Amino acid sequence: MKPGIHPTYHEVEVRCACGATWKTRSTKQDLHVDICSSCHPFYTGRQKIVDAEGRVERFTKKFGAQTVAQRKKKAAPAATDAPA
């Protein structure tokens, strides 16, 4: 490596918006992230729906809060009524 052309490499503490912190190395002095593996829905299994325009409420009002189990339960009697 050529001397004098590379940035300095610091040990920094990364801070997430959820409050999680961990140490890593970076060329920046401060690292602040909006989302990390502690709060990301893919890793936690929890889904946060951010809806500013009311789309989710309109959808649930129109179609109701249906689950897969409820839909299968509704479809099951129709399948058994068919002649054999």
Backbone as numpy.savetxt, mean C-alpha at the origin, in Angstrom:
# Nx Ny Nz CAx CAy CAz Cx Cy Cz
39.46 4.19 -8.74 38.62 5.38 -8.74 39.50 6.62 -8.74
39.08 7.62 -9.47 39.82 8.86 -9.50 39.56 9.64 -8.22
40.58 10.20 -7.63 40.37 10.99 -6.41 39.76 12.35 -6.75
38.85 12.80 -5.85 38.30 14.14 -5.98 37.05 14.27 -6.82
36.59 13.21 -7.50 35.40 13.36 -8.34 34.17 12.67 -7.74
34.36 11.87 -6.71 33.24 11.12 -6.13 32.69 11.86 -4.91
31.38 11.80 -4.73 30.78 12.47 -3.57 31.12 11.73 -2.27
31.03 12.43 -1.17 31.30 11.79 0.12 30.13 10.88 0.48
30.44 9.80 1.14 29.48 8.76 1.48 29.29 8.79 2.99
28.08 9.10 3.45 27.79 9.27 4.87 26.94 8.13 5.39
27.08 7.86 6.69 26.13 6.97 7.35 24.99 7.85 7.85
23.76 7.57 7.38 22.61 8.41 7.70 21.49 7.58 8.32
20.57 8.25 8.96 19.39 7.61 9.51 18.20 7.98 8.63
17.55 6.98 8.05 16.40 7.20 7.18 15.16 7.31 8.06
14.32 8.31 7.79 13.09 8.50 8.56 11.90 8.41 7.61
10.95 7.56 7.99 9.72 7.42 7.20 8.63 8.28 7.82
7.61 8.59 7.05 6.49 9.38 7.54 5.72 8.64 8.64
5.80 7.30 8.65 5.08 6.52 9.66 5.83 6.48 10.99
7.08 6.95 11.01 7.85 6.98 12.24 8.98 5.96 12.29
9.04 5.06 11.33 10.10 4.05 11.31 11.43 4.69 10.94
12.50 4.23 11.56 13.84 4.73 11.24 14.79 3.55 11.11
15.81 3.71 10.29 16.87 2.72 10.15 18.10 3.41 9.61
19.24 2.78 9.80 20.51 3.37 9.35 20.93 2.74 8.03
21.50 3.59 7.18 22.05 3.15 5.91 23.15 4.13 5.51
23.70 3.95 4.34 24.73 4.86 3.84 24.21 5.54 2.58
24.54 6.83 2.45 24.05 7.60 1.32 24.97 8.78 1.06
24.82 9.38 -0.11 25.56 10.59 -0.43 24.83 11.83 0.09
23.59 11.67 0.51 22.83 12.78 1.09 22.96 12.75 2.61
22.85 13.90 3.24 22.97 13.98 4.69 21.71 13.49 5.39
20.53 13.85 4.86 19.25 13.49 5.45 18.41 12.74 4.43
17.77 11.66 4.87 16.85 10.93 4.02 15.50 10.84 4.71
14.47 11.37 4.07 13.10 11.31 4.56 12.27 10.67 3.45
11.55 9.58 3.77 10.74 8.90 2.78 9.27 8.96 3.20
8.37 8.88 2.22 6.94 8.93 2.49 6.40 7.57 2.89
6.96 6.51 2.34 6.43 5.17 2.59 7.58 4.19 2.63
7.47 3.20 3.52 8.53 2.20 3.66 7.90 0.82 3.77
8.71 -0.20 3.99 8.19 -1.56 4.09 7.37 -1.77 5.36
7.49 -0.89 6.34 6.69 -1.01 7.56 5.26 -0.51 7.37
5.06 0.39 6.42 3.72 0.96 6.25 3.14 0.76 4.85
3.87 0.14 3.93 3.37 -0.06 2.57 2.30 -1.15 2.56
1.16 -0.93 1.89 0.08 -1.92 1.89 0.49 -3.28 1.34
1.42 -3.36 0.42 1.85 -4.64 -0.12 2.49 -5.50 0.95
3.26 -4.89 1.83 3.96 -5.65 2.87 3.11 -5.85 4.12
2.21 -4.92 4.42 1.43 -5.02 5.65 0.13 -5.78 5.45
-0.40 -5.82 4.23 -1.66 -6.49 3.98 -2.87 -5.61 4.25
-2.65 -4.40 4.73 -3.74 -3.45 4.99 -3.83 -2.49 3.81
-5.04 -2.20 3.41 -5.25 -1.28 2.30 -5.79 0.04 2.81
-5.09 1.12 2.53 -5.57 2.45 2.86 -6.10 3.06 1.57
-7.36 3.43 1.56 -7.95 4.04 0.37 -8.00 5.55 0.59
-7.28 6.26 -0.24 -7.29 7.71 -0.18 -8.26 8.18 -1.27
-9.37 8.75 -0.84 -10.41 9.15 -1.79 -10.85 10.57 -1.47
-10.43 11.50 -2.30 -10.76 12.90 -2.06 -12.04 13.31 -2.77
-12.48 12.56 -3.77 -13.62 12.99 -4.56 -14.87 12.17 -4.29
-14.85 11.25 -3.34 -16.04 10.49 -2.99 -16.36 9.34 -3.92
-15.40 8.88 -4.71 -15.66 7.80 -5.66 -15.98 6.49 -4.96
-15.26 6.21 -3.88 -15.47 4.95 -3.16 -16.87 4.94 -2.54
-17.28 6.05 -1.94 -18.60 6.12 -1.33 -19.70 5.96 -2.38
-19.53 6.60 -3.54 -20.52 6.45 -4.61 -20.62 5.01 -5.08
-19.47 4.35 -5.20 -19.46 2.96 -5.66 -20.16 2.06 -4.64
-19.85 2.22 -3.35 -20.48 1.37 -2.34 -21.97 1.68 -2.22
-22.37 2.92 -2.47 -23.80 3.25 -2.44 -24.52 2.60 -3.61
-23.88 2.59 -4.77 -24.50 2.04 -5.97 -24.55 0.52 -5.95
-23.43 -0.11 -5.59 -23.34 -1.57 -5.66 -23.38 -2.24 -4.29
-23.26 -1.49 -3.23 -23.24 -2.08 -1.90 -21.87 -2.65 -1.60
-21.65 -2.94 -0.34 -20.36 -3.51 0.07 -20.44 -5.02 -0.11
-20.16 -5.48 -1.31 -20.23 -6.90 -1.61 -18.89 -7.56 -1.36
-18.93 -8.79 -0.88 -17.72 -9.57 -0.74 -17.82 -10.77 -1.67
-16.73 -11.44 -1.87 -16.72 -12.62 -2.75 -17.61 -13.70 -2.15
-17.57 -13.87 -0.83 -18.40 -14.89 -0.18 -19.88 -14.61 -0.38
-20.28 -13.34 -0.30 -21.69 -12.98 -0.51 -22.10 -13.25 -1.95
-21.25 -12.97 -2.90 -21.58 -13.20 -4.30 -21.70 -14.68 -4.60
-20.82 -15.51 -4.01 -20.90 -16.96 -4.21 -22.17 -17.52 -3.58
-22.55 -16.97 -2.43 -23.75 -17.42 -1.74 -25.00 -17.11 -2.57
-25.04 -15.94 -3.21 -26.16 -15.58 -4.07 -26.20 -16.44 -5.32
-25.06 -16.79 -5.86 -24.99 -17.57 -7.09 -25.27 -19.05 -6.85
-25.03 -19.55 -5.66 -25.19 -20.98 -5.36 -26.62 -21.46 -5.51
-27.67 -20.79 -4.99 -29.04 -21.28 -5.17 -29.47 -21.31 -6.64
-29.01 -20.38 -7.43 -29.37 -20.36 -8.84 -28.80 -21.57 -9.57
-27.65 -22.03 -9.18 -27.01 -23.17 -9.81 -27.71 -24.47 -9.40
-28.26 -24.55 -8.19 -28.91 -25.78 -7.73 -30.34 -25.87 -8.24
-30.97 -24.77 -8.69 -32.33 -24.78 -9.19 -32.43 -25.33 -10.60
-31.34 -25.42 -11.30 -31.34 -25.88 -12.68 -31.71 -27.36 -12.73
-32.51 -27.79 -13.73 -32.89 -29.21 -13.85 -31.68 -30.07 -14.20
-31.69 -31.26 -13.71 -30.56 -32.17 -13.95 -30.77 -33.02 -15.17
